[in-house]
């Protein structure tokens, strides 16, 4: 299991914003969950630099849409499955290149 930074599109108070979040996924990339919002933190300056580098790398990946991910999770649960065992991609979600 891995935590990776990704850009997440989220609609809050009728405004669309992009956030860098940490996504929890399997080795093959199946999304199992994500953080609310990511802060930059570390114990040293080098830790901060590394976190910022990972966040910049996330901007090169397709943007994840939180509303679509939550919809997929509801669909998985409606089928009686555990979203943490099946993963969001089980229903074909891959993210988008758009903001």
N, CA and C of each residue as an Amber inpcrd file, in Angstrom:
protein
   297
   0.8480000  -1.1730000   0.0000000   0.0000000   0.0000000   0.0000000
   0.8960000   1.2400000   0.0000000   0.4350000   2.2700000  -0.7000000
   1.2290000   3.4830000  -0.8630000   0.3970000   4.7340000  -0.6140000
   1.0590000   5.7690000  -0.1240000   0.4950000   7.1190000  -0.0790000
   1.2280000   7.9130000  -1.1450000   0.4680000   8.5540000  -2.0250000
   1.0520000   9.3790000  -3.0900000   0.2970000  10.6930000  -3.1650000
   0.9950000  11.7440000  -3.5220000   0.3340000  13.0280000  -3.7140000
  -0.3710000  13.0410000  -5.0670000  -1.5680000  13.6180000  -5.0890000
  -2.3270000  13.8030000  -6.3280000  -3.0950000  15.1110000  -6.2180000
  -3.4590000  15.6600000  -7.3510000  -4.3130000  16.8480000  -7.3820000
  -5.7640000  16.3800000  -7.3950000  -6.5770000  16.9570000  -6.5110000
  -7.9840000  16.5890000  -6.3640000  -8.8470000  17.8160000  -6.6380000
  -9.8290000  17.6610000  -7.5280000 -10.8190000  18.7200000  -7.7640000
 -11.9430000  18.5310000  -6.7580000 -12.2710000  19.6030000  -6.0620000
 -13.3040000  19.5250000  -5.0270000 -14.1960000  20.7600000  -5.1510000
 -15.5070000  20.5380000  -5.0700000 -16.4700000  21.6440000  -5.1030000
 -16.9100000  21.9170000  -3.6780000 -16.6640000  23.1490000  -3.2210000
 -17.0350000  23.5770000  -1.8760000 -17.7290000  24.9300000  -1.9830000
 -18.9080000  25.0210000  -1.4000000 -19.6610000  26.2790000  -1.4260000
 -19.8110000  26.8180000  -2.8420000 -20.1340000  25.9200000  -3.7610000
 -20.3510000  26.2390000  -5.1700000 -19.1010000  26.7560000  -5.8840000
 -17.9280000  26.5800000  -5.2930000 -16.6690000  26.9590000  -5.9300000
 -15.8560000  25.6930000  -6.1970000 -15.2570000  25.6250000  -7.3740000
 -14.4020000  24.5020000  -7.7130000 -12.9630000  24.8890000  -7.4110000
 -12.3040000  24.0690000  -6.5870000 -10.9210000  24.3180000  -6.2170000
 -10.1080000  23.0580000  -6.4350000  -8.8230000  23.2440000  -6.6300000
  -7.8910000  22.1330000  -6.7480000  -7.0230000  22.0960000  -5.4960000
  -6.8250000  20.9030000  -4.9660000  -6.0030000  20.7100000  -3.7820000
  -5.0080000  19.5940000  -4.0430000  -3.8720000  19.6670000  -3.3990000
  -2.9680000  18.5360000  -3.3770000  -3.3480000  17.7180000  -2.1520000
  -3.6560000  16.4480000  -2.3840000  -4.0160000  15.5290000  -1.3050000
  -3.1040000  14.3160000  -1.3800000  -3.1220000  13.5270000  -0.3340000
  -2.4330000  12.2440000  -0.3750000  -3.4710000  11.1710000  -0.6500000
  -3.1870000  10.3330000  -1.6380000  -4.0830000   9.2530000  -2.0220000
  -3.4660000   7.9420000  -1.5520000  -4.2630000   7.1310000  -0.8770000
  -3.8340000   5.8150000  -0.4170000  -4.2340000   4.8110000  -1.4780000
  -3.2630000   4.0580000  -1.9850000  -3.5610000   3.1280000  -3.0710000
  -2.7480000   1.8530000  -2.9330000  -3.1800000   0.8510000  -3.6890000
  -2.4540000  -0.4140000  -3.7410000  -1.2430000  -0.2500000  -4.6520000
  -0.4280000  -1.2860000  -4.7200000   0.7580000  -1.2550000  -5.5750000
   0.4110000  -1.0360000  -7.0410000  -0.7740000  -1.5240000  -7.4780000
  -1.1620000  -1.3610000  -8.8870000  -1.9240000  -0.0610000  -9.1340000
  -2.0440000   0.8100000  -8.1230000  -2.6530000   2.1150000  -8.3140000
  -4.1270000   2.2100000  -7.9720000  -4.7360000   1.1400000  -7.4740000
  -6.1460000   1.1840000  -7.1120000  -6.3390000   2.0870000  -5.9020000
  -7.1550000   3.1290000  -6.0510000  -7.3650000   4.1040000  -4.9840000
  -8.2630000   3.5200000  -3.8980000  -7.7920000   3.6200000  -2.6590000
  -8.5450000   3.1150000  -1.5210000  -9.0560000   4.2490000  -0.6260000
  -8.4500000   5.4120000  -0.7040000  -8.8690000   6.5460000   0.1130000
  -7.9610000   7.7380000  -0.1300000  -8.2890000   8.8730000   0.5000000
  -7.4770000  10.0770000   0.3260000  -7.6500000  10.9910000   1.5320000
  -6.6660000  11.8880000   1.6870000  -6.6890000  12.8390000   2.7910000
  -7.6190000  14.0060000   2.4500000  -8.0320000  14.7350000   3.4570000
  -8.9070000  15.8950000   3.2590000  -8.1850000  16.9770000   2.4490000
  -7.0980000  17.4670000   2.9740000  -6.2460000  18.4490000   2.2970000
  -4.8410000  18.2250000   2.8230000  -3.8770000  18.4800000   2.0060000
  -2.5000000  18.2310000   2.4020000  -1.8120000  19.5230000   2.8070000
  -1.1160000  19.4650000   3.9030000  -0.2620000  20.5530000   4.3400000
   1.1750000  20.1580000   4.0660000   2.0240000  21.1520000   3.9120000
   3.4460000  20.8770000   3.7600000   4.0370000  20.8490000   5.1590000
   4.6520000  19.7240000   5.5000000   5.2690000  19.6240000   6.8190000
   6.4550000  18.6690000   6.7570000   7.2860000  18.7430000   7.7310000
   8.4300000  17.8530000   7.8230000   9.2420000  18.1760000   9.0620000
  10.1480000  17.3090000   9.3970000  10.9960000  17.5230000  10.5690000
  12.2300000  18.3430000  10.2420000  12.5770000  18.3910000   8.9520000
  13.7580000  19.1480000   8.5260000  13.4290000  19.9210000   7.2480000
  14.3080000  20.8220000   6.8870000  14.1430000  21.5570000   5.6210000
  14.1500000  20.5760000   4.4560000  15.0010000  19.5640000   4.5180000
  15.0420000  18.5700000   3.4430000  13.7130000  17.8270000   3.3300000
  13.0780000  17.5190000   4.4630000  11.7480000  16.8920000   4.4420000
  10.7470000  17.7920000   3.7280000  10.7900000  19.0940000   4.0070000
   9.8850000  20.0370000   3.3440000  10.1490000  20.0760000   1.8460000
  11.4080000  20.1190000   1.4650000  11.7530000  20.1270000   0.0340000
  11.2370000  18.8720000  -0.6620000  11.3870000  17.7190000  -0.0060000
  10.9220000  16.4670000  -0.6010000   9.4070000  16.4720000  -0.7510000
   8.6870000  16.9280000   0.2790000   7.2180000  16.9960000   0.1930000
   6.7860000  17.9160000  -0.9380000   7.4350000  19.0530000  -1.0690000
   7.1020000  19.9780000  -2.1600000   7.4070000  19.3630000  -3.5230000
   8.4980000  18.6260000  -3.6320000   8.8330000  17.9580000  -4.8960000
   7.7590000  16.9430000  -5.2640000   7.2950000  16.1600000  -4.2680000
   6.2310000  15.1830000  -4.5410000   4.9440000  15.8780000  -4.9520000
   4.6450000  17.0120000  -4.3360000   3.4340000  17.7580000  -4.6910000
   3.5310000  18.2820000  -6.1210000   4.6970000  18.7810000  -6.5080000
   4.8790000  19.2360000  -7.8890000   4.7270000  18.0810000  -8.8740000
   5.2420000  16.9060000  -8.5310000   5.0760000  15.7300000  -9.3900000
   3.5930000  15.3910000  -9.5670000   2.8010000  15.6330000  -8.5400000
   1.3630000  15.3340000  -8.6070000   0.6700000  16.1560000  -9.6830000
   1.2050000  17.3340000  -9.9970000   0.5730000  18.1830000 -11.0100000
   0.7470000  17.6230000 -12.4170000   1.5940000  16.6150000 -12.5730000
   1.8100000  15.9680000 -13.8710000   0.8630000  14.7950000 -14.0910000
   0.0890000  14.4210000 -13.0750000  -0.8430000  13.2960000 -13.1490000
  -2.2500000  13.7980000 -13.4700000  -3.1230000  12.9280000 -13.9680000
  -4.5170000  13.3370000 -14.1820000  -5.1410000  13.8220000 -12.8740000
  -6.0140000  14.8170000 -12.9780000  -6.6960000  15.3670000 -11.8160000
  -7.7970000  14.4180000 -11.3790000  -7.8450000  14.1400000 -10.0800000
  -8.8990000  13.3050000  -9.5160000 -10.0940000  14.1830000  -9.1690000
 -11.2930000  13.7160000  -9.4370000 -12.5170000  14.4470000  -9.1300000
 -13.1650000  13.8000000  -7.9120000 -13.1730000  14.5260000  -6.7930000
 -13.6770000  13.9500000  -5.5560000 -15.1290000  13.5130000  -5.6650000
 -15.9750000  14.2950000  -6.3180000 -17.3880000  13.9390000  -6.4500000
 -17.5380000  12.6130000  -7.2020000 -16.7560000  12.4280000  -8.2620000
 -16.8190000  11.1770000  -9.0220000 -16.2970000  10.0040000  -8.1910000
 -15.2260000  10.2220000  -7.4270000 -14.6980000   9.1530000  -6.5800000
 -15.7180000   8.7500000  -5.5190000 -16.3740000   9.7330000  -4.9170000
 -17.3780000   9.4260000  -3.9010000 -18.5700000   8.6860000  -4.5070000
 -18.9630000   9.0610000  -5.7390000 -20.0510000   8.3680000  -6.4330000
 -19.6790000   6.9130000  -6.6800000 -18.4440000   6.6820000  -7.1370000
 -17.9840000   5.3160000  -7.3840000 -17.9980000   4.5060000  -6.0830000
 -17.5730000   5.1360000  -4.9830000 -17.5670000   4.4470000  -3.6930000
 -18.9870000   4.0530000  -3.2910000 -19.9550000   4.9480000  -3.5080000
 -21.3520000   4.6380000  -3.1940000 -21.8570000   3.4780000  -4.0480000
 -21.4780000   3.4570000  -5.3420000 -21.8970000   2.3790000  -6.2300000
 -21.3250000   1.0390000  -5.7650000 -20.0710000   1.0380000  -5.3370000
 -19.4430000  -0.1940000  -4.8520000 -20.1590000  -0.6770000  -3.6000000
 -20.4130000   0.2480000  -2.6690000 -21.0930000  -0.1220000  -1.4290000
 -22.5220000  -0.5860000  -1.6900000 -23.2060000   0.0060000  -2.6840000
 -24.5750000  -0.4050000  -3.0230000 -24.5990000  -1.8450000  -3.5400000
 -23.4910000  -2.2890000  -4.1150000 -23.3860000  -3.6610000  -4.5950000
 -23.0620000  -4.6290000  -3.4580000 -22.9070000  -4.0760000  -2.2570000
 -22.6100000  -4.9140000  -1.1000000 -21.1390000  -5.2160000  -0.9230000
 -20.2850000  -4.5100000  -1.6490000 -18.8440000  -4.7390000  -1.5450000
 -18.2050000  -3.6850000  -0.6500000 -17.0110000  -3.9690000  -0.1960000
 -16.2370000  -3.0270000   0.6100000 -15.3230000  -2.2450000  -0.3290000
 -15.4990000  -0.9350000  -0.3750000 -14.7150000  -0.0980000  -1.2800000
 -13.2180000  -0.2410000  -1.0010000 -12.8440000  -0.5130000   0.2440000
 -11.4330000  -0.6540000   0.5660000 -10.8480000  -1.9570000   0.0440000
 -11.6830000  -2.9320000  -0.2130000 -11.2090000  -4.1900000  -0.7820000
 -11.2640000  -4.1610000  -2.3120000 -12.2790000  -3.5230000  -2.8500000
 -12.4810000  -3.4960000  -4.3030000 -11.6570000  -2.3980000  -4.9490000
 -11.6800000  -1.1950000  -4.3910000 -10.9730000  -0.0500000  -4.9520000
 -11.8500000   0.7250000  -5.9140000 -11.6230000   2.0170000  -5.9890000
 -12.4160000   2.9190000  -6.8170000 -12.3250000   2.5630000  -8.2980000
 -11.1420000   2.1550000  -8.7770000 -10.9670000   1.8740000 -10.2000000
 -11.7760000   0.6800000 -10.6780000 -12.3430000  -0.0850000  -9.7550000
 -13.1530000  -1.2390000 -10.1420000 -14.3150000  -0.8200000 -11.0280000
 -14.7280000   0.4300000 -10.9240000 -15.8280000   0.9190000 -11.7520000
 -15.3330000   1.8510000 -12.8530000 -14.0540000   1.8020000 -13.1580000
 -13.5360000   2.4960000 -14.3180000 -13.0780000   3.9190000 -14.1330000
 -12.8950000   4.3930000 -12.9160000 -12.4460000   5.7770000 -12.7240000
 -10.9610000   5.9050000 -12.9430000 -10.5430000   6.8850000 -13.7540000
  -9.1320000   7.1030000 -14.0070000  -8.7010000   8.5430000 -13.7780000
  -9.6180000   9.4540000 -13.5010000  -9.2540000  10.8730000 -13.3500000
  -9.3180000  11.5760000 -14.6800000  -9.0540000  12.8770000 -14.6710000
  -9.1080000  13.6590000 -15.9040000  -7.8770000  14.5330000 -16.0080000
  -7.6260000  15.0000000 -17.1870000  -6.5130000  15.9160000 -17.4210000
  -6.9510000  17.3650000 -17.1980000  -8.2480000  17.5770000 -17.0290000
  -8.7910000  18.9340000 -16.9120000  -8.8580000  19.3860000 -15.4700000
  -8.9430000  20.7170000 -15.2760000  -9.0740000  21.2920000 -13.9460000
 -10.4440000  21.7030000 -13.6220000
